[in-house]
Structure formats: structure tokens, C-alpha cells
């Protein structure tokens, strides 16, 4: 499980701070593997990236949130946040190195 503290987002036109506990549910790779192009054999190893995650615990401005509608809204905001995914990938790799 990954803990991320004081992550700032805009929610209903208000800046809020999130404290999150996240489970990474799947990694993916966008590579196509071996291919041939004009007689030349190549290999596209692609890039590994997190495809999905789940929110285990969520605090907004230090208050624990249990309302599933709010959690779903926050999840959708984070799903479209490139900076969040970069942070999540970095933290997940760091966590897996220490295991």
C-alpha cells in the first residue's frame, strides 16, 4: 500500500489537500514486442505504467472520508491527473524495491 500525503487537487472549484492510501491494482506495458519493418527485425519494449489503482483510505483536509460518491469523484479526478500517476509510479517502484 502506498501513502501519499498533502496531494493538492481542485474539487468543485476549491483547492483541497488529500491524504491517500492507495493500492496499485495493475501495471501495463504499451510495447508491441518483436516486429519487422522493411526487412529489419526490431523489438519495441515499450514503457511500463500504472493502468489502475484503488483508494483504500481518503482524508480531505485531515478529515477521513467515507462517502462513496466523494471517493468516486476524487478517483475520477486522479485518474486524469498525469502528475498523480507519475508520483504513484515512483512511489510504487520505491515500495517494491524495499520488499
C-alpha atoms as one frame of an Amber mdcrd trajectory, in Angstrom:
protein
   0.000   0.000   0.000   1.250   3.466  -0.877   0.693   6.532   1.304   0.562
   9.935  -0.346   0.168  12.975   1.872  -0.790  16.568   1.128  -1.618  15.991
  -2.542  -3.335  19.099  -3.855  -6.251  18.994  -6.318  -9.145  21.172  -7.424
 -12.539  19.801  -6.378 -15.675  21.792  -7.197 -13.508  24.878  -7.771 -11.896
  24.563  -4.349  -8.284  23.589  -3.699  -8.138  20.685  -1.267  -5.355  18.599
   0.264  -5.618  14.829   0.087  -4.039  12.179   2.256  -4.413   8.869   0.458
  -3.679   5.214   0.929  -3.571   3.598  -2.486  -3.344   0.038  -3.793  -1.938
  -0.277  -7.289  -4.174  -2.844  -8.959  -2.456  -3.206 -12.340   0.615  -2.231
 -14.315   0.583  -2.302 -18.113   3.096  -2.020 -20.938   2.499  -0.224 -24.238
   5.213  -2.073 -26.163   4.387  -4.234 -29.169   7.347  -6.601 -28.779   9.012
  -8.029 -31.876   8.151  -6.580 -35.244   9.592  -6.427 -38.717   9.796  -3.232
 -40.723  11.087  -3.323 -44.291  13.067  -6.486 -43.601  14.612  -5.158 -40.398
  13.717  -7.020 -37.218  13.194  -4.758 -34.231  11.881  -5.004 -30.677   9.682
  -2.387 -29.028   9.995  -2.925 -25.278   7.541  -0.091 -24.602   7.025   1.667
 -21.319   5.616   0.268 -18.111   2.901   2.332 -16.485   0.187   2.015 -13.869
  -3.116   1.229 -15.508  -5.339   1.341 -12.432  -5.398   1.813  -8.675  -7.865
   1.771  -5.815  -8.303   4.231  -2.977  -8.169   2.409   0.356  -8.371   5.439
   2.659  -9.015   9.066   1.851  -8.686  12.153   4.015  -9.580  15.602   2.766
  -8.071  18.420   4.785  -7.333  15.876   7.554 -10.907  14.530   7.717 -11.497
  10.839   6.951 -13.970  10.459   4.074 -16.385   7.529   3.878 -18.913   8.951
   1.401 -18.570   6.711  -1.671 -19.733   9.453  -4.034 -16.930  11.762  -2.908
 -14.392   8.928  -3.127 -15.579   8.150  -6.658 -15.307  11.837  -7.648 -11.759
  12.036  -6.274 -10.843   8.780  -8.024 -12.027  10.206 -11.371 -10.042  13.406
 -10.845  -6.907  11.423 -10.006  -7.420   9.031 -12.964  -6.978  12.028 -15.265
  -4.052  13.586 -13.393  -0.752  12.855 -15.141   1.274  14.297 -12.246  -0.504
  11.953  -9.822   0.306   8.901 -11.959   3.967   9.926 -12.172   4.103  10.212
  -8.370   2.227   6.925  -7.917   4.578   5.067 -10.292   7.630   6.469  -8.490
   6.266   5.533  -5.052   5.177   2.043  -6.167   8.598   1.295  -7.658  10.271
   2.574  -4.469   7.990   0.407  -2.322   8.661  -2.698  -4.415  12.438  -2.177
  -4.213  12.301  -2.389  -0.424  10.137  -5.551  -0.356
